[in-house]
Amino acid sequence: MRLVAEASAGRGSVAAVSRRYGVCRSLLYRWRLAVAGDAPGMADEPFTPVVVAQGPHPTAPQPPGPRFGMVEIALRNGRVLRVAEDIAPSRLAGLASALERS
């Protein structure tokens, strides 16, 4: 609901809000329509806000193995590349180069 409100309250366009929070623009548009009650085919799918609370609740088991964070790289052409922090430098260079050319 906070993202929908932010995208609708003039504090930023849908594209800016979706980039800021890493949410697909089409999903944010769909949420806006659902909140307004105008979403086609969503009559049986009401929009329900969800609150995630921290506390003494059990957490879901994590798969074994190392966990890696993500790195976000802004390219010169305005594109953003998001990769795992453990990506091989040569692979990262190849991806960045390919995205800069296209």
Secondary structure, DSSP 8 states (H G I E B T S, - for coil): -HHHHHHHTTSS-HHHHHHHHT--HHHHHHHHHHHHT--TT-TTS---------SS-------SS----EEEEE-TTS-EEEEETT--HHHHHHHHHHHHH-
